[in-house]
Amino acid sequence: MKINDQIEIADWELTESFTRASGPGGQNVNKVSTAVELRFEAERSPNLPDPVKRRLRRLAGRRWTTDGAIVLFVQDTRSQARNRELARDRMAELIRAATVVPKRRVATKPTYGSVKRRLTGKKQRGEVKALRGKVEE
C-alpha cells in the first residue's frame, strides 16, 4: 500500500479479519461477514521513521494497541469489498497525516499600544460599573 513517495507499507504488516456487521441488512446481516478489522503493526514497521511513528501513535489515540498496532474497524457498507477499501483508505490517510511535521509555534508578546488600549478600556469599564448602584440623597 503506497502512502507517499517515501513510504510504502508491505502486505505482511497489514492483517485483515472479517466479522458480521451490526445494523441494517436484513437476512444478509446474519450470514455474511462484511465488517472489516484492519490491523497494522506500526511499531514493528521498518518503513516508518521514528518521528512518524510517534505522531501516528498520538493521532491514532485509542485505536493504538498496547503491542504497537493500529486497529481500524469498518462496517459502513453492506459490501465486504467496499468496507475493505474504506479501511485501507482510512489507514493510508492516518499515516499520511502523521507524515506532516507540525509547525513550531513562535511565542509573541502583545504590542505596547495594544496593552495600553486594553488597560484604558478596563479602567473606563470599571468607572462605569463603579457609578452604578444606590444614589445617595
C-alpha positions as CSV (number, residue, x, y, z in Angstrom):
1,M,0.0,0.0,0.0
2,K,1.6,3.2,-1.2
3,I,1.3,6.2,1.2
4,N,3.6,8.7,-0.4
5,D,6.9,8.8,-2.4
6,Q,9.0,7.7,0.6
7,I,6.6,5.4,2.5
8,E,5.1,2.2,1.2
9,I,3.5,-0.4,3.6
10,A,4.3,-4.0,2.9
11,D,1.5,-6.6,2.8
12,W,2.9,-8.6,5.8
13,E,2.3,-5.5,8.0
14,L,-1.4,-5.5,7.4
15,T,-3.8,-8.1,8.7
16,E,-7.5,-8.3,7.8
17,S,-10.2,-10.2,9.6
18,F,-13.9,-10.2,8.8
19,T,-16.8,-10.4,11.2
20,R,-20.6,-9.9,10.9
21,A,-21.6,-6.3,11.0
22,S,-24.3,-4.9,13.2
23,G,-27.1,-2.7,11.9
24,P,-29.4,-3.0,9.0
25,G,-29.0,-5.6,6.2
26,G,-31.9,-8.0,6.5
27,Q,-31.2,-11.7,6.4
28,N,-27.8,-10.9,4.8
29,V,-26.5,-9.4,8.1
30,N,-26.8,-12.8,9.9
31,K,-24.9,-14.9,7.3
32,V,-22.3,-12.7,5.6
33,S,-19.2,-11.3,7.3
34,T,-19.0,-7.8,5.8
35,A,-17.3,-5.9,8.7
36,V,-13.5,-5.5,8.3
37,E,-11.0,-5.2,11.1
38,L,-7.7,-3.9,9.6
39,R,-4.6,-4.3,11.8
40,F,-1.3,-2.5,11.0
41,E,1.8,-3.4,13.0
42,A,3.0,0.2,13.2
43,E,5.6,-0.2,16.0
44,R,7.4,-3.0,14.2
45,S,7.2,-1.4,10.7
46,P,10.6,-0.8,9.1
47,N,9.0,1.5,6.6
48,L,8.0,4.2,9.0
49,P,10.6,6.6,10.5
50,D,10.6,7.1,14.3
51,P,9.1,10.7,14.3
52,V,6.3,9.5,12.1
53,K,5.6,6.6,14.5
54,R,5.4,9.0,17.4
55,R,3.0,11.3,15.6
56,L,1.0,8.3,14.4
57,R,0.7,7.0,18.0
58,R,-0.7,10.4,19.1
59,L,-3.1,10.6,16.1
60,A,-4.4,7.0,16.4
61,G,-5.5,7.5,20.0
62,R,-7.5,4.6,21.3
63,R,-7.0,2.7,18.1
64,W,-3.4,2.2,19.1
65,T,-3.0,-1.1,21.0
66,T,-0.5,-1.9,23.8
67,D,1.6,-4.0,21.4
68,G,2.0,-1.1,19.0
69,A,-0.5,-1.9,16.3
70,I,-3.3,0.2,14.9
71,V,-6.7,-1.4,14.6
72,L,-9.4,0.1,12.4
73,F,-12.9,-1.4,12.3
74,V,-15.1,-0.6,9.4
75,Q,-18.7,-1.7,8.9
76,D,-20.1,1.3,6.9
77,T,-21.4,-0.5,3.9
78,R,-23.1,-3.9,3.2
79,S,-20.3,-4.9,0.9
80,Q,-17.2,-6.5,2.2
81,A,-15.0,-5.3,-0.7
82,R,-16.1,-1.7,-0.1
83,N,-15.5,-1.9,3.6
84,R,-12.1,-3.3,2.9
85,E,-11.3,-0.5,0.6
86,L,-12.6,2.1,3.1
87,A,-10.4,0.6,5.9
88,R,-7.3,0.7,3.7
89,D,-8.1,4.3,2.6
90,R,-8.5,5.4,6.3
91,M,-5.3,3.7,7.3
92,A,-3.4,5.4,4.5
93,E,-5.0,8.8,5.4
94,L,-4.0,8.3,9.1
95,I,-0.4,7.5,8.1
96,R,-0.3,10.4,5.7
97,A,-1.5,12.8,8.4
98,A,1.3,11.5,10.6
99,T,4.0,12.4,8.0
100,V,3.1,16.1,8.2
101,V,5.5,17.8,10.5
102,P,3.6,20.3,12.7
103,K,4.7,23.9,12.5
104,R,6.5,25.2,15.6
105,R,4.6,27.9,17.5
106,V,6.5,31.1,17.9
107,A,5.6,32.8,21.1
108,T,4.8,36.5,20.6
109,K,4.2,39.4,23.0
110,P,1.3,41.9,22.7
111,T,2.4,45.3,21.4
112,Y,2.8,48.2,23.8
113,G,-0.1,50.0,22.2
114,S,-2.5,47.1,22.5
115,V,-1.6,46.7,26.2
116,K,-2.3,50.4,26.8
117,R,-5.6,50.2,24.9
118,R,-6.7,47.2,26.9
119,L,-5.9,48.8,30.2
120,T,-7.6,52.1,29.4
121,G,-10.7,50.1,28.3
122,K,-10.7,48.2,31.5
123,K,-10.3,51.4,33.5
124,Q,-13.3,53.0,31.7
125,R,-15.4,49.9,32.2
126,G,-14.6,49.9,35.9
127,E,-15.6,53.5,36.2
128,V,-18.9,52.8,34.5
129,K,-19.6,49.9,36.9
130,A,-18.5,52.0,39.9
131,L,-21.1,54.6,39.1
132,R,-23.9,52.0,39.2
133,G,-25.6,51.4,42.5
134,K,-27.6,53.3,45.0
135,V,-28.0,57.0,44.6
136,E,-27.4,58.9,47.9
137,E,-29.8,61.8,48.6
